[in-house]
Structure formats: C-alpha cells, structure tokens
Amino acid sequence: MANSPSGDSVTERLLRVLETFTPTRTVQTASQIGRRAGLPSSTAHRFVGELVEVGLLERDEDQRVRVGMRLWELATRSSAALRLRQAAMPAMALVQSRVGEHTQLAILEQDEALFLERLSSPDATSNITRIAGRLPLHASSSGLVLLAHGPAELQERVLAAPLAALTPATITDPAALRRKLAEVRRLGHAVAPGSIEEVATGLAVPVRDRSGAVVAALSVVVARDAAVDDALSALHRAARDIHSRLER
Ligand code: PHB
C-alpha cells in the first residue's frame, strides 16, 4: 500500500486514527484526531471523510466523529472474543447475581488485560474496568491470572520492565511479583487487594478451553475489606461452566 513521506503505510495511519478513540475519549473532531494520530490536518480530514463515507466512523450534527456501528459489526462478527463472550455470559450473569458485584471477563492482549465484558449492579463497589478497556497485568487480579498462566517470555518481559505503582499496594518488586504469580498458580486464583484502586479488591480465576489452555480470566471487584470466599467459589464454579461450554 502507498506510503506517506514519513514512510508509514496507509494501514499504519488508519490504525493510528482508530487508536485515538479510547473508552473515555469516544467523540473527537477531525483536527483532534489528526493531532493525536500525528497526521497533517489535511490528511486527517481526508482520512476521516473517507472513513465516514464507508461507515467505519460516524459524524454527528456538530461535525464531531465517533466509531461507527459498521466497524463494531465487522470487528465483532467473527472474532474469537465473541465466541468466548457467548460461552461466558450465562455463567457471568450467575456470578453477578450471587455476588452482587462487578463481574468481568478479560483476555491477554499485547501485554495487557483487555476486558471483553463487564456486568454491574448500580450500587456495586467502585470499578475502573471498561468494556474494551485495558488494565496492566501486574496490577489487576485478571492481569495476574493471565500473566501467571502466560508464556514464559511474557513473564520475563513484564518482570524486566518497570512495574508502575498505581497504589501503595501494587506489587512493584519483580521478586515479589514472581512469588505472587507462583501463588496464583498454586491457589488457582488471584486476590489483589487495593492493587489498582485502594478501595477495592479484585478476585480472578483462570478460564480454560477444552485443551486446558488458559484463554481468559473471570473476575469480580469487591470492597477492599469484603469477605472473599463466597465470591471465589462462585468464580471457580463459573470458570468450570465456561470451560464446558467452550467448543473443542
Ligand atoms: C482487579 O481486577 O484487581 C481490579 C479491577 C478493577 C478495579 C479494582 C480491582 O476497579
């Protein structure tokens, strides 16, 4: 595909444009997109116009743009994430009704935990996860599960990089993180009190496919000082149910 003077391909520039949208930045002007994507204004306006034309972006009355339903439709239609989400939804609904707190499903994506689904009740504990949002592996309960069962190279890469402290309780020492990952494998779940938000504790279990590989983490977020045993047993039961629903 044709490259720009700076050498990046149309596909790379398209990706940069789409990546300027985040769970908290859902509407932007073409100029803002251009600035954030590092594109000249005229290129950004042309790109955005073409993407609106084919429905991948949508424009509102104020000429601001958001991600289009067509993009959602194409991305969702045949993705592995959809199959996983469909297998998980009945079990997630049960966990959510039993525990009464946020219940979410995450997968490993580019060294972060990517959240595919979240079920919440209005009066549940504070929760910073967003559907299609990400959390760091070392700091969230889902991330700890995905990291503990992830490839050895991933573990070494994460352990070698600086471990950002999101709260005073986040594990930032590589040796302590290594011990925590061993504990997660030994216990079969992760408990992360105050690790990403001081007021909340994350609890997560691995979800395995029919081959036994860990394909996702199922988690709940409870108040920091809440009892965790009932929530953990609900999570373990749900993970077994999802495992049995996943196709061979
Ligand atoms: C966690 O999984 O550890 C977690 C996630 C979101 C929160 C708090 C904890 O808001």
Boltz pocket constraint, residues with backbone or C-beta under 6 A from the ligand:
constraints:
  - pocket:
      binder: B
      contacts: [[A, 126], [A, 127], [A, 128], [A, 129], [A, 139], [A, 140], [A, 141], [A, 142], [A, 143], [A, 192], [A, 195], [A, 196], [A, 197], [A, 200], [A, 201], [A, 202], [A, 203], [A, 204], [A, 219], [A, 220], [A, 221]]
      max_distance: 6.0
